[in-house]
Amino acid sequence: MGATFAEHTSEMIFGSIFKHTTLHQDIVSLRFLSADVAVVEVLTAVTGVTNARPGMTFDRGGRLGRACYRSSPGRMARGKSWPITMWT
């Protein structure tokens, strides 16, 4: 069975544009809506981009501008794991 489009695209991106980069994620807030549902707000940044492409912008700390964002992935408990079930 061949690689899926997502796998192929990920290999291409992480083998070129994002090769040798570091993904930073800091939890800004964590709210439990119930015993098995939580919403976490994460501040995400990518550093170490050495193969910049046209249109990429960086802040003073060298972080990729478009990747510095806050997101709120919803998580629901499934057994002992907390997979992402929704992304806003």
N, C-alpha and C positions, 0 to 999 in steps of 0.2 A: 504494500500500500504506500502511495506517495505522500509527501508532505502536504499538509493543508496550506491554503493561501496564507492564513495567519502565521503558521510556522515559518513559511518561506519569507514572508515580509519581516517577521521578527529577526530571523537570522541575518537578513540583509541590513536592517537598521542597526542591530547591535554589533554587526561585524564591520560597520563603517562609521556612520554618523556618531553613534554612542559608544564606540569601542573605547575602552579604558576610562569610562566615566563612572561617577559614583552617584547613586540615588540616595538622597537624604529625605527622611520623613520624620516629622515631629508631631506628636499628638497635641492638638490645641485644646480639644475638649472631648469628653466621653460621657454620653448620657445613656442610661439604661431606661428603656421605655417599659420593659417588663423583665421578668427573670430570664427570658431567652431572646430578647431583642435589644440591640444597642445601636446607637448612632455615634460614630467617631468622626471628628473633624481633624483632618491631617494637613499640615503645611508641607508641601513637597518641593524639592529643588534638585536640579541636576548640575553637578560640577565636573570639571575635567574634560570638557569638550575640546578636542584638538583638531577636529576636522569639521569646522563650522561651515554651514551652508548659507547661501544668500537668504536673507530674511530672518536669520537667527539673531536675537538681541540678548545681551548679557547685562546684568546689573554690576555695580561696583565690586561686588564680591566674586565675580566670575561665574555667577549662577545663570543658567539659561533662563532668560526672561519669561518665555512662554510656559516654562515648566514650573515656575514659582507660583503656585496657586494653592488655594484652600479647597478641599473637597470633603464631602461627607458621605463616605460609603456606609450603607446600612448593613448590619450584620445580624444574622439570626443563628442561635445556637443549634447545632446538629450533633447530638452526642456530646463529645468533649471538644469539638471544633467550632470555630466561628467564621464560616466562609462569607465573603462579600455577596450579598444578594441584591443590592441596589446601589447605584452610584449617582450622586447628584452634583 
